[in-house]
Amino acid sequence: MSAVCLNAPTMQSTDSEASSSSSSTHTPHLASNQPSNSKAPLENFDIEYAGVPETLAPRRNWLSTRLRQQSSSHPRISRVFRWLKGPRPKVDLPDPKPFLDVDLKLRKFRVVMPIESTWLRVTRFFPNYWVYAILSAAYIIAFAFFARAQWFQTPADSFIGCTSTYWLAENGCGLDGQNCAPFDGSLDFRCPAQCSTTILANPRAVGAQKPAFVPLIVGGGDSNRTYRGDSFICAAAIQAGVISNSRGGCGTLDLTGNFTNFLSTSGHGLNSIGFPTVFPLSFRFRDRTTLHDCADNRDYALAFNAIITASLFLILRPKPIILFWSLVCIGYWHIVLFSQPRGPPPPLDTAFGTFLPALFIAYAFWRLAFRFCLPAFRKMPIEAMVLYLLPFWVGILAGQTTDRLPLQRLTASDLTKRSGAITTLVVIVLIIAAVAVNQLRVFRKTGWLPYYLGWYLIGGLVVLVLSQLPGLSLRIHHYFLAIILMPGTGLPTRVSAIAQGYLLGLFLNGAAAYGFDPILQTAADLQQDAVIGTEIPTFLTNSSTYNTTIPFVDQTLFWGALPPNWDGFSLLVDDVERYVGSALNFSLAAFDPNVQHFFRLALTSGGSTGDFTNAATLYPNGTWVNPRPGRS
């Protein structure tokens, strides 16, 4: 039943209607090669045009004519062409036979277990329009209470995200961290669930270390559990035991300003890294907080919606098109409000803005695929529930399922960034190829293969042209992948049912969680917080030129001259910007000689900063370690 949209077409009221054949909706019906004096029954939303003759002479287009001419002079091409065409006239596939209506002969014994048929008979009174309407209203009310408990009983300004921090990366806080001041105070906060799996998508420099693909947690190993200011607050709170990962929670932290020597630690499945020098911003958690009603209810909402969707298949059994729209609405709003909201609390205006175009695309899914497959399982609700709902919820929860694979985007940088990405891509391609080969085989059996191959060929050429536009990169988003593959599932088969369930869930996840991002994006759109690839300056001070006989307060760093098209430098000392300008040196007199220090340098132009070098390290004993090659 639906969270937002209800459909009012007439419901079936008896089980005999549920058992009616659906073979007429298995494959597309365009034009028959055999004349007929009777009209085919109209499907939902079909239009009958008056005054149009029902039997027309078949028209041959230019491509068909050319293929026939070539095939007549090349027998092998002719045989291939006839094989690809499949049977003529085109045929419809029969309905799948229920697996659970068992009728087996074992030697002298016969085993008969009509499970599906018995279930249909026992629940024949529930498929009723009024039952569906009343339960739909009850569902909407219950779902609203779930959403209220999830988001609207805690002050809105207390919500933070899984990546919320007090300190921004690189020089984001400005000279001496002025843009991130003040460095004292307190914060009451509420974190969502599952923050332990929110990770750095690119390496982040912390002193000489570059953690990646883990939550950013620095410190917490001292007796007061002190964390560096750029640590993910929610992940640090999970590690410290202030909140739980499964249900989120509330806490209160105090900013403690300067702190030296952040110690690494482990706790609740999370590891932090150390930082052996001073940092101007740190925080500690209190043991208690004044906030209440803080638990994240997404797991309970998932169980609730899973039971509702299962009851739609098993008990209520509405018409296929009503069942389809119920899945669309329940899945979309579950993502928006629970499994993957775009922000804490979720921006409902943005969600409604995406919902309408999502419904239009979903209607195309019904016309192109679902209406040929979903009605074929009307006589087997138990099997249909398994075939559709298991992959459907896997797609809906893509942020917690397939997105955990070591492959996020089909770009060259992402494939080389993380170990296992190429292997994952190969496995995914093999699975898609196996399903595609099976679908091609079945489409050929029906005679529709040339029709679908033609449309996919045209679509592939369009995508190929778009991918070659200068300055733009093609990115296949969740929703776009579902749009591409969904037409190829328009068959009344079990493989098609599984694919439709997953692709519908994947489409809804992409639309609800991320919106309809363009499939063509610039390099800046794909950059995220990765290195840009700009020129980097060179330290003239190195392990050979550093003079340990000079007192630390008199030491000066030197670097090379400005290259063309750059107007200055940005120097990070211990991950804090300490100098911006065009000078070629910097005095260390203001720093503590008894702790380790890290130096990174970048070029600037017009207020924009290029890539930083990797960190050069200066130890208290005067040992200078040159930065490793590369950028940070």
Backbone torsions as a table, in degrees:
resi	resn	phi	psi	omega
1	MET	NA	160.3	-163.5
2	SER	-100.5	143.0	178.3
3	ALA	-79.9	-30.0	-174.5
4	VAL	-128.1	-43.5	-174.1
5	CYS	-114.5	132.6	176.9
6	LEU	-115.8	146.9	178.5
7	ASN	-111.6	141.9	-174.4
8	ALA	-110.6	17.1	174.0
9	PRO	-61.6	160.0	-175.2
10	THR	-63.7	134.8	177.8
11	MET	-86.5	152.7	171.7
12	GLN	-75.7	147.1	-176.2
13	SER	-114.9	-10.7	-179.9
14	THR	-130.9	159.0	-179.2
15	ASP	-72.1	-23.8	179.3
16	SER	-64.9	-33.9	176.5
17	GLU	-68.2	-38.3	180.0
18	ALA	-64.6	-21.7	-175.8
19	SER	-96.3	1.6	-178.0
20	SER	-66.1	149.9	-175.7
21	SER	-67.0	144.2	179.4
22	SER	-118.1	16.7	-174.1
23	SER	-64.0	-23.4	-178.9
24	SER	-71.5	-8.7	-179.8
25	THR	-114.6	17.6	-173.5
26	HIS	-77.7	-40.2	-177.0
27	THR	-131.3	159.2	-178.4
28	PRO	-61.0	144.4	177.2
29	HIS	-115.6	107.4	-179.9
30	LEU	-105.2	-71.9	-179.5
31	ALA	-142.3	136.1	-178.6
32	SER	-91.0	143.1	176.7
33	ASN	-79.0	-13.6	-178.7
34	GLN	-107.7	129.9	177.2
35	PRO	-65.8	149.4	-179.4
36	SER	-144.4	144.6	178.7
37	ASN	-93.2	-5.4	-179.2
38	SER	-112.0	149.5	-179.7
39	LYS	-86.0	141.7	172.8
40	ALA	-73.8	143.3	178.8
41	PRO	-63.3	140.1	-179.8
42	LEU	-75.3	140.1	174.0
43	GLU	-85.0	173.6	176.5
44	ASN	-56.6	130.7	176.0
45	PHE	70.2	7.7	172.4
46	ASP	-72.2	155.3	-178.2
47	ILE	-120.5	132.2	176.8
48	GLU	-101.8	121.4	-178.8
49	TYR	-92.8	128.7	179.9
50	ALA	-78.6	146.5	173.3
51	GLY	80.9	4.6	-179.8
52	VAL	-101.2	123.3	-179.7
53	PRO	-62.3	142.3	-174.6
54	GLU	-82.3	-20.0	178.6
55	THR	-118.4	120.2	-179.8
56	LEU	-124.0	149.5	176.8
57	ALA	-67.4	135.9	-179.1
58	PRO	-63.4	137.6	-179.7
59	ARG	-103.8	135.9	178.2
60	ARG	-105.1	124.6	179.0
61	ASN	-83.7	177.7	-175.8
62	TRP	-62.9	-43.1	-177.5
63	LEU	-64.2	-41.6	179.3
64	SER	-63.8	-40.9	179.8
65	THR	-63.0	-45.0	180.0
66	ARG	-63.0	-41.5	179.4
67	LEU	-63.3	-39.5	178.9
68	ARG	-65.5	-38.9	179.4
69	GLN	-65.1	-43.3	179.7
70	GLN	-67.4	-39.7	-177.2
71	SER	-68.0	-30.7	-179.8
72	SER	-67.7	-28.9	179.9
73	SER	-94.8	-9.8	179.1
74	HIS	-129.8	99.0	-175.7
75	PRO	-57.8	-38.2	-179.5
76	ARG	-64.3	-43.3	176.8
77	ILE	-61.5	-37.5	179.4
78	SER	-62.6	-42.6	179.7
79	ARG	-66.0	-41.7	178.1
80	VAL	-63.1	-42.5	-179.1
81	PHE	-63.5	-42.7	179.6
82	ARG	-65.8	-37.5	179.5
83	TRP	-66.1	-42.2	179.8
84	LEU	-65.6	-36.2	-179.4
85	LYS	-63.9	-32.4	-177.8
86	GLY	75.5	-163.8	-175.1
87	PRO	-68.6	148.2	173.6
88	ARG	-132.8	124.1	2.1
89	PRO	-71.3	164.3	179.5
90	LYS	-62.0	151.2	-176.4
91	VAL	-122.4	155.1	173.7
92	ASP	-95.7	145.1	176.3
93	LEU	-78.1	147.0	175.9
94	PRO	-72.9	160.6	175.1
95	ASP	-63.0	142.6	173.7
96	PRO	-61.4	145.1	177.0
97	LYS	-85.8	137.1	-177.9
98	PRO	-61.6	127.0	176.1
99	PHE	-66.5	-33.5	-172.3
100	LEU	-86.6	-4.0	169.5
101	ASP	-89.9	84.3	-170.4
102	VAL	-82.7	132.2	175.0
103	ASP	-146.3	92.2	-173.8
104	LEU	-119.7	149.8	173.5
105	LYS	-112.8	116.9	178.9
106	LEU	-116.7	98.6	-175.9
107	ARG	57.0	-113.5	-178.7
108	LYS	-91.9	1.0	-175.7
109	PHE	-110.0	150.6	176.4
110	ARG	-123.3	125.2	-178.7
111	VAL	-103.9	118.6	179.6
112	VAL	-123.8	115.9	177.5
113	MET	-135.0	85.0	-179.0
114	PRO	-79.0	72.3	-174.2
115	ILE	-63.9	-50.4	-178.7
116	GLU	-62.6	-46.6	-178.6
117	SER	-62.5	-39.9	178.5
118	THR	-65.3	-42.0	178.5
119	TRP	-62.7	-42.2	177.8
120	LEU	-60.2	-40.0	-178.8
121	ARG	-70.1	-40.5	-177.9
122	VAL	-67.6	-36.1	-175.4
123	THR	-102.3	21.8	-173.8
124	ARG	-67.8	-17.3	-177.5
125	PHE	-84.4	-16.4	-174.0
126	PHE	-80.8	-34.2	179.0
127	PRO	-67.9	89.5	-175.7
128	ASN	-143.4	140.9	-176.5
129	TYR	-58.9	-44.1	-175.0
130	TRP	-70.9	-35.8	176.1
131	VAL	-62.2	-44.5	179.4
132	TYR	-62.8	-44.4	-177.7
133	ALA	-63.9	-44.7	-179.0
134	ILE	-65.7	-44.7	179.8
135	LEU	-68.9	-29.3	175.6
136	SER	-64.2	-44.2	177.6
137	ALA	-63.0	-41.7	178.4
138	ALA	-64.1	-38.4	179.0
139	TYR	-63.6	-45.6	-179.4
140	ILE	-59.9	-41.9	179.0
141	ILE	-64.5	-46.2	179.8
142	ALA	-63.3	-40.4	179.5
143	PHE	-65.1	-37.1	177.3
144	ALA	-63.4	-39.7	177.5
145	PHE	-66.2	-37.5	175.6
146	PHE	-60.0	-47.1	-179.0
147	ALA	-64.0	-38.4	178.6
148	ARG	-62.8	-46.0	179.4
149	ALA	-65.5	-28.6	-177.9
150	GLN	-75.1	-38.6	-167.7
151	TRP	-125.9	-23.3	-163.4
152	PHE	-115.5	21.5	174.3
153	GLN	-117.5	5.9	175.7
154	THR	-122.4	142.5	-179.8
155	PRO	-53.3	134.0	-175.1
156	ALA	-60.6	-33.1	-177.2
157	ASP	-77.5	-2.2	178.5
158	SER	-89.7	-13.3	-177.8
159	PHE	-73.8	133.3	171.4
160	ILE	-130.4	161.3	179.6
161	GLY	-92.5	174.0	-177.3
162	CYS	-67.4	-21.5	-179.4
163	THR	-106.0	12.5	-178.6
164	SER	-66.5	134.7	178.3
165	THR	-140.6	166.5	174.5
166	TYR	-91.2	-21.0	-175.1
167	TRP	-123.3	134.6	-177.5
168	LEU	-88.4	158.9	-175.9
169	ALA	-69.5	154.7	176.9
170	GLU	53.0	-122.8	-179.7
171	ASN	-103.0	28.8	-178.0
172	GLY	-65.1	-22.7	179.2
173	CYS	-90.6	1.6	176.0
174	GLY	78.7	-176.5	-176.9
175	LEU	-62.2	124.7	-178.8
176	ASP	58.4	19.9	176.6
177	GLY	74.5	20.2	-174.4
178	GLN	-61.1	-32.4	-177.8
179	ASN	-73.5	-11.5	179.6
180	CYS	-108.8	8.3	176.9
181	ALA	-70.6	160.2	1.5
182	PRO	-80.5	164.3	-177.1
183	PHE	-103.2	16.6	174.6
184	ASP	-136.7	171.4	-177.4
185	GLY	120.9	-167.9	-179.4
186	SER	-144.2	166.6	-178.5
187	LEU	-147.2	127.8	167.1
188	ASP	-91.6	126.3	-173.3
189	PHE	-135.3	157.6	172.0
190	ARG	-130.0	128.7	-179.1
191	CYS	-106.1	146.1	172.7
192	PRO	-76.5	174.7	177.2
193	ALA	-78.2	166.3	172.7
194	GLN	65.4	27.6	-179.5
195	CYS	-76.6	-15.1	179.7
196	SER	-68.8	-16.5	-179.1
197	THR	-101.3	3.9	174.4
198	THR	-85.4	117.4	-167.9
199	ILE	-123.3	167.0	172.2
200	LEU	-70.9	127.0	180.0
201	ALA	-81.5	-16.6	179.7
202	ASN	-139.7	157.9	178.0
203	PRO	-59.2	138.3	178.8
204	ARG	-120.2	125.6	-178.1
205	ALA	-75.0	125.1	172.8
206	VAL	-129.0	96.9	-170.5
207	GLY	63.1	-127.0	178.2
208	ALA	-90.8	-2.9	-179.6
209	GLN	-91.7	157.5	178.2
210	LYS	-138.2	74.2	179.2
211	PRO	-65.7	147.7	179.0
212	ALA	-152.0	149.3	176.6
213	PHE	61.3	31.0	173.9
214	VAL	-141.0	158.2	171.6
215	PRO	-63.2	140.4	-179.6
216	LEU	-81.6	105.3	177.7
217	ILE	-131.5	119.9	-179.3
218	VAL	-120.2	118.0	176.7
219	GLY	96.6	-155.4	-179.8
220	GLY	91.0	-1.2	-175.5
221	GLY	-91.8	-4.1	178.3
222	ASP	-83.8	174.7	-175.4
223	SER	-65.1	-25.0	-179.6
224	ASN	-96.3	2.5	-179.2
225	ARG	54.1	62.0	-178.0
226	THR	-93.5	127.2	-179.0
227	TYR	-114.0	147.0	176.8
228	ARG	-68.6	151.4	-170.8
229	GLY	-64.8	-18.7	179.3
230	ASP	-96.0	8.4	175.0
231	SER	-68.4	146.3	172.5
232	PHE	-63.9	119.1	-173.4
233	ILE	-61.3	-46.1	-175.6
234	CYS	-68.2	-41.3	178.1
235	ALA	-64.7	-39.2	177.3
236	ALA	-64.7	-38.6	178.8
237	ALA	-65.7	-35.8	175.8
238	ILE	-65.3	-46.0	-179.9
239	GLN	-61.6	-38.1	-178.9
240	ALA	-78.2	-7.0	179.4
241	GLY	82.4	13.9	-179.9
242	VAL	-75.0	-38.3	178.3
243	ILE	-131.2	169.3	177.1
244	SER	-104.0	153.1	178.6
245	ASN	-72.9	-35.9	-174.3
246	SER	-72.9	-30.9	-176.2
247	ARG	-126.8	9.6	179.6
248	GLY	64.1	-145.3	176.9
249	GLY	143.4	-177.8	-177.3
250	CYS	-115.1	157.2	177.0
251	GLY	-161.3	175.2	176.7
252	THR	-133.6	134.1	178.2
253	LEU	-123.8	156.0	175.5
254	ASP	-117.5	131.6	173.8
255	LEU	-78.3	134.7	-173.5
256	THR	-120.3	10.9	174.1
257	GLY	66.0	-143.4	-177.3
258	ASN	-60.2	139.1	174.2
259	PHE	-150.9	145.2	-176.9
260	THR	-120.1	136.7	174.7
261	ASN	68.9	77.8	174.0
262	PHE	-79.2	126.0	-175.7
263	LEU	-97.1	141.4	177.7
264	SER	-76.2	158.3	179.0
265	THR	-161.0	172.7	176.9
266	SER	-133.3	146.3	178.3
267	GLY	-176.2	137.5	177.4
268	HIS	52.7	40.0	175.3
269	GLY	82.0	5.2	-178.4
270	LEU	-120.3	141.6	178.2
271	ASN	-114.9	138.4	174.7
272	SER	-107.1	164.8	176.5
273	ILE	-110.8	159.0	179.5
274	GLY	-92.8	165.8	176.3
275	PHE	-147.1	108.1	-164.7
276	PRO	-85.4	16.2	-178.0
277	THR	-134.8	-164.2	-172.0
278	VAL	-89.2	146.7	174.4
279	PHE	-140.2	139.4	-170.6
280	PRO	-76.6	-8.9	-176.7
281	LEU	-138.0	129.0	178.1
282	SER	-145.7	167.7	178.7
283	PHE	-148.1	158.8	177.1
284	ARG	-135.5	151.4	-179.2
285	PHE	-94.3	143.4	171.3
286	ARG	-83.4	161.7	179.3
287	ASP	-77.9	-21.8	-177.3
288	ARG	-134.0	161.1	176.8
289	THR	-140.1	156.6	180.0
290	THR	-89.4	-9.4	-179.4
291	LEU	-75.9	153.3	179.5
292	HIS	-140.9	173.7	-177.0
293	ASP	53.7	55.1	-170.2
294	CYS	-106.3	-8.9	-173.4
295	ALA	-70.1	139.4	176.5
296	ASP	-83.0	125.2	-173.7
297	ASN	-100.2	19.1	-173.7
298	ARG	-63.2	-34.3	179.9
299	ASP	-67.4	-39.6	177.4
300	TYR	-67.9	-38.8	177.5
301	ALA	-64.2	-37.5	177.9
302	LEU	-63.8	-45.8	178.6
303	ALA	-61.9	-41.7	179.7
304	PHE	-61.6	-49.4	-177.7
305	ASN	-70.3	-32.3	176.6
306	ALA	-64.9	-40.4	177.6
307	ILE	-65.6	-41.1	179.9
308	ILE	-62.6	-48.0	-179.0
309	THR	-65.8	-34.9	176.4
310	ALA	-65.2	-38.8	179.1
311	SER	-67.2	-29.1	176.0
312	LEU	-62.3	-42.9	179.5
313	PHE	-73.8	-42.2	-169.6
314	LEU	-86.3	-40.0	-168.4
315	ILE	-112.3	-57.5	-175.2
316	LEU	-72.3	-39.8	176.2
317	ARG	44.7	61.2	177.0
318	PRO	-70.5	175.6	176.4
319	LYS	-57.1	150.5	-175.1
320	PRO	-53.9	-39.9	-177.4
321	ILE	-69.5	-33.6	176.7
322	ILE	-70.8	-40.0	176.2
323	LEU	-60.5	-41.9	179.4
324	PHE	-61.2	-49.4	-178.5
325	TRP	-67.2	-30.9	176.0
326	SER	-63.4	-43.9	177.4
327	LEU	-62.1	-42.6	-179.8
328	VAL	-59.2	-49.6	-175.4
329	CYS	-69.6	-44.3	-179.9
330	ILE	-62.9	-45.6	-178.9
331	GLY	-63.8	-44.0	-177.0
332	TYR	-62.7	-49.0	-175.2
333	TRP	-76.9	-21.9	171.7
334	HIS	-64.6	-41.7	178.7
335	ILE	-66.3	-46.2	-176.7
336	VAL	-60.9	-42.1	-171.1
337	LEU	-100.5	-17.0	-173.5
338	PHE	-133.6	-65.0	-166.3
339	SER	-74.0	-36.2	-176.4
340	GLN	-151.5	61.9	179.4
341	PRO	-65.4	151.8	-178.2
342	ARG	-75.5	-15.5	178.0
343	GLY	-168.9	159.4	175.4
344	PRO	-101.0	119.5	-13.1
345	PRO	-71.7	164.5	-175.1
346	PRO	-65.5	136.4	177.7
347	PRO	-75.7	99.7	-175.2
348	LEU	-66.4	-30.9	178.6
349	ASP	-63.1	-42.1	176.6
350	THR	-65.4	-39.3	-179.8
351	ALA	-63.2	-43.8	178.8
352	PHE	-68.6	-32.4	177.3
353	GLY	-63.8	-32.2	178.5
354	THR	-85.6	-24.5	-172.6
355	PHE	-63.7	-43.5	-176.5
356	LEU	-63.2	-52.3	176.5
357	PRO	-62.3	-29.6	176.5
358	ALA	-63.9	-37.2	178.0
359	LEU	-65.5	-38.3	178.1
360	PHE	-63.2	-43.3	178.9
361	ILE	-67.4	-38.3	177.9
362	ALA	-62.1	-37.2	177.0
363	TYR	-63.3	-36.9	175.4
364	ALA	-63.5	-37.5	175.9
365	PHE	-60.1	-42.0	178.9
366	TRP	-62.4	-46.1	-177.2
367	ARG	-67.4	-37.0	-173.5
368	LEU	-88.3	-24.1	-170.9
369	ALA	-139.3	-57.2	-168.6
370	PHE	-63.9	-35.3	-176.3
371	ARG	-70.0	-14.2	177.4
372	PHE	-92.4	-13.9	-173.4
373	CYS	-119.7	-49.0	-174.3
374	LEU	-58.4	-42.3	178.7
375	PRO	-63.8	-21.5	-178.0
376	ALA	-69.8	-12.8	-178.2
377	PHE	-107.6	19.5	-179.5
378	ARG	-64.0	-29.9	-178.9
379	LYS	-85.5	-1.9	-176.7
380	MET	-136.4	68.7	-175.2
381	PRO	-62.8	-34.5	-178.5
382	ILE	-66.8	-46.8	179.6
383	GLU	-66.4	-39.9	178.2
384	ALA	-61.6	-39.6	178.4
385	MET	-59.2	-44.9	-178.7
386	VAL	-68.0	-46.5	-175.9
387	LEU	-64.4	-38.7	-176.5
388	TYR	-90.4	-45.5	-168.1
389	LEU	-76.3	-38.3	-179.9
390	LEU	-58.9	-53.9	177.1
391	PRO	-68.2	-29.7	178.6
392	PHE	-59.9	-47.3	-178.5
393	TRP	-74.4	-26.9	171.7
394	VAL	-63.0	-41.9	177.1
395	GLY	-68.5	-41.6	178.1
396	ILE	-59.0	-40.4	-177.9
397	LEU	-96.0	35.7	-178.4
398	ALA	-57.3	-31.8	178.3
399	GLY	-64.4	-23.6	178.9
400	GLN	-108.7	-3.1	-177.8
401	THR	-119.1	-89.9	-174.0
402	THR	-69.2	-25.7	178.9
403	ASP	-69.8	-12.7	177.0
404	ARG	-80.9	-8.3	175.9
405	LEU	-67.2	153.3	-177.0
406	PRO	-75.9	42.0	179.3
407	LEU	-150.4	113.6	-177.6
408	GLN	-106.4	-40.0	-177.2
409	ARG	-136.0	146.2	179.3
410	LEU	-85.8	64.5	174.9
411	THR	-122.0	155.3	-177.3
412	ALA	-60.6	-38.2	-178.9
413	SER	-65.9	-39.4	-179.1
414	ASP	-69.7	-33.4	-178.7
415	LEU	-68.2	-28.2	-179.2
416	THR	-99.7	-6.8	-173.4
417	LYS	-79.0	-33.0	-169.4
418	ARG	-130.3	133.1	-179.9
419	SER	-64.2	139.0	-179.6
420	GLY	91.0	-6.5	-177.2
421	ALA	-66.4	-44.1	-178.1
422	ILE	-67.4	-41.2	177.5
423	THR	-61.2	-43.3	178.1
424	THR	-60.7	-42.9	179.4
425	LEU	-62.0	-42.1	-179.6
426	VAL	-62.5	-43.7	179.4
427	VAL	-62.5	-44.2	179.6
428	ILE	-61.8	-43.8	-179.8
429	VAL	-63.0	-40.4	179.7
430	LEU	-64.8	-40.1	178.8
431	ILE	-64.3	-48.0	179.8
432	ILE	-61.5	-40.5	-179.5
433	ALA	-64.4	-41.2	179.6
434	ALA	-63.2	-44.1	178.4
435	VAL	-64.8	-40.6	-179.0
436	ALA	-63.4	-42.5	178.7
437	VAL	-61.7	-41.9	178.3
438	ASN	-63.4	-43.2	179.8
439	GLN	-65.3	-39.8	177.4
440	LEU	-61.5	-41.4	179.1
441	ARG	-60.0	-44.7	-177.3
442	VAL	-72.9	-39.2	177.3
443	PHE	-60.8	-37.6	177.8
444	ARG	-64.2	-36.0	179.0
445	LYS	-63.4	-28.6	-179.3
446	THR	-89.6	-14.5	-177.8
447	GLY	91.5	5.5	-177.0
448	TRP	-98.9	3.9	-175.4
449	LEU	-60.8	-47.5	179.9
450	PRO	-59.5	-36.2	-179.6
451	TYR	-62.3	-48.6	-178.0
452	TYR	-71.8	-38.8	177.4
453	LEU	-61.1	-38.3	178.9
454	GLY	-62.0	-46.5	-179.8
455	TRP	-67.2	-39.8	178.2
456	TYR	-68.2	-33.7	176.3
457	LEU	-64.4	-44.6	178.0
458	ILE	-62.4	-46.0	179.4
459	GLY	-62.1	-40.8	178.3
460	GLY	-62.6	-39.7	178.2
461	LEU	-65.3	-39.6	177.9
462	VAL	-62.9	-46.0	179.1
463	VAL	-63.1	-38.7	178.9
464	LEU	-62.3	-43.2	178.3
465	VAL	-63.3	-44.4	-180.0
466	LEU	-62.0	-36.4	-177.7
467	SER	-68.4	-16.4	-178.6
468	GLN	-95.4	2.7	178.8
469	LEU	-64.9	135.6	-175.6
470	PRO	-67.2	139.7	176.0
471	GLY	80.0	1.5	-177.8
472	LEU	-126.1	148.6	177.8
473	SER	-119.7	140.6	178.5
474	LEU	-81.9	128.1	176.7
475	ARG	-126.7	124.6	-178.9
476	ILE	-90.1	102.4	179.7
477	HIS	-80.4	169.6	177.5
478	HIS	-51.6	-54.2	-172.4
479	TYR	-66.2	-34.4	-176.9
480	PHE	-72.5	-36.9	176.4
481	LEU	-61.3	-41.3	178.2
482	ALA	-65.1	-40.3	179.3
483	ILE	-62.5	-40.3	-178.7
484	ILE	-65.7	-44.3	-170.4
485	LEU	-88.0	-22.8	-173.2
486	MET	-58.9	-42.5	-179.7
487	PRO	-58.7	-27.6	-179.4
488	GLY	-76.0	3.7	178.8
489	THR	-108.3	14.0	-176.0
490	GLY	-79.3	55.5	179.7
491	LEU	-134.7	146.6	179.3
492	PRO	-82.7	65.5	-179.2
493	THR	-129.5	163.6	179.8
494	ARG	-69.2	-37.2	176.8
495	VAL	-61.3	-41.9	177.9
496	SER	-63.7	-39.2	179.6
497	ALA	-63.2	-44.0	178.5
498	ILE	-62.7	-45.9	-179.0
499	ALA	-64.2	-41.1	179.4
500	GLN	-63.0	-43.1	179.0
501	GLY	-60.1	-46.5	-178.9
502	TYR	-67.8	-44.7	-177.2
503	LEU	-66.2	-36.6	176.4
504	LEU	-64.1	-45.3	177.1
505	GLY	-62.3	-40.2	179.6
506	LEU	-65.4	-41.6	177.4
507	PHE	-61.2	-47.2	-179.4
508	LEU	-63.6	-37.7	177.4
509	ASN	-62.6	-45.5	-179.9
510	GLY	-63.9	-43.0	-178.1
511	ALA	-69.7	-46.5	-174.3
512	ALA	-74.9	-39.3	-174.3
513	ALA	-85.3	-31.3	-173.9
514	TYR	-123.8	-16.6	-175.3
515	GLY	81.9	178.9	-178.6
516	PHE	-90.9	73.9	176.2
517	ASP	-63.6	149.4	-179.8
518	PRO	-66.6	148.2	178.1
519	ILE	-79.8	-14.6	174.6
520	LEU	-110.9	120.9	-176.5
521	GLN	-133.6	153.2	178.4
522	THR	-80.5	169.0	178.1
523	ALA	-61.9	-34.1	178.9
524	ALA	-66.5	-35.0	178.3
525	ASP	-63.9	-34.4	-176.8
526	LEU	-90.8	-4.2	-172.4
527	GLN	-66.8	-41.6	-172.0
528	GLN	55.1	-131.1	179.1
529	ASP	-107.9	24.6	179.3
530	ALA	-78.2	168.1	176.8
531	VAL	-65.6	151.2	-175.5
532	ILE	-88.5	-33.5	-176.8
533	GLY	101.3	20.9	-179.0
534	THR	-80.3	173.1	171.5
535	GLU	-62.1	153.1	175.1
536	ILE	-127.9	146.2	179.4
537	PRO	-74.0	175.5	-178.0
538	THR	-125.3	128.9	173.2
539	PHE	-72.1	127.1	171.4
540	LEU	-81.3	-29.7	172.0
541	THR	-72.8	126.6	-179.9
542	ASN	-149.3	-173.3	-175.7
543	SER	-64.7	-20.7	-179.7
544	SER	-89.4	-32.6	-173.8
545	THR	-98.0	-13.2	-179.2
546	TYR	-69.9	125.4	-175.3
547	ASN	-99.2	106.3	-177.5
548	THR	-74.8	-11.0	179.4
549	THR	-79.2	-16.1	178.2
550	ILE	-82.4	132.6	178.2
551	PRO	-57.2	149.1	-176.3
552	PHE	-56.7	-39.3	-176.4
553	VAL	-66.8	-16.4	-180.0
554	ASP	-103.5	3.1	-178.2
555	GLN	-75.8	146.1	179.3
556	THR	-136.0	135.1	174.4
557	LEU	-87.0	144.7	177.4
558	PHE	-128.9	148.4	175.2
559	TRP	-143.1	169.1	-173.3
560	GLY	-72.4	168.9	-177.4
561	ALA	-70.2	163.6	-179.7
562	LEU	-68.6	132.3	170.7
563	PRO	-75.6	167.7	178.9
564	PRO	-59.3	151.0	174.9
565	ASN	73.0	10.9	175.0
566	TRP	-123.7	148.2	-175.4
567	ASP	-120.0	1.3	-179.6
568	GLY	-175.6	-172.3	-178.2
569	PHE	-130.6	154.4	169.8
570	SER	-126.3	123.2	-177.9
571	LEU	-111.2	124.5	173.9
572	LEU	-100.5	126.7	172.7
573	VAL	-115.6	118.2	-177.0
574	ASP	55.9	41.6	175.7
575	ASP	68.2	20.1	176.2
576	VAL	-125.3	132.4	179.4
577	GLU	-68.9	121.0	-178.0
578	ARG	-116.3	-11.4	178.6
579	TYR	-151.5	137.5	171.7
580	VAL	-136.6	123.5	-179.7
581	GLY	164.0	-169.7	-175.3
582	SER	-106.2	2.4	178.9
583	ALA	-65.7	160.0	-176.9
584	LEU	-108.9	16.2	179.4
585	ASN	-154.3	165.8	-178.1
586	PHE	-153.4	130.9	-178.4
587	SER	-83.2	142.6	178.4
588	LEU	-98.9	13.8	-173.1
589	ALA	-61.5	-28.6	-174.3
590	ALA	-84.5	-0.3	-172.7
591	PHE	-106.8	157.2	-177.1
592	ASP	-75.3	121.9	-178.7
593	PRO	-76.9	-6.5	-173.9
594	ASN	-96.7	2.8	178.6
595	VAL	-126.8	163.6	179.0
596	GLN	-73.5	147.0	179.3
597	HIS	-132.0	149.5	-179.0
598	PHE	-125.0	137.1	-176.0
599	PHE	-127.6	130.0	174.8
600	ARG	-133.7	141.8	-172.4
601	LEU	-130.2	140.7	178.1
602	ALA	-138.0	159.2	174.6
603	LEU	-90.2	150.9	178.1
604	THR	-127.8	154.5	177.4
605	SER	-152.8	115.6	177.6
606	GLY	59.3	33.5	-179.7
607	GLY	88.3	-7.7	176.9
608	SER	-96.5	144.1	-176.7
609	THR	-111.2	135.1	176.1
610	GLY	-83.0	-163.8	178.3
611	ASP	-70.7	146.9	174.7
612	PHE	-89.6	155.5	170.6
613	THR	-70.0	166.3	166.1
614	ASN	-69.2	166.4	-170.0
615	ALA	-78.9	130.5	164.5
616	ALA	-87.2	143.1	-173.9
617	THR	-119.5	132.3	175.8
618	LEU	-118.7	118.5	-179.1
619	TYR	-89.7	158.4	-179.8
620	PRO	-59.0	-25.9	-179.9
621	ASN	-82.9	4.7	177.7
622	GLY	93.3	2.3	178.3
623	THR	-74.8	126.5	177.9
624	TRP	-107.3	127.0	177.7
625	VAL	-110.8	120.2	-177.6
626	ASN	-64.5	149.8	177.3
627	PRO	-67.1	145.7	175.3
628	ARG	-68.9	152.7	176.8
629	PRO	-60.2	149.7	177.6
630	GLY	113.4	-174.1	-173.7
631	ARG	-119.7	163.1	176.6
632	SER	-141.4	NA	NA
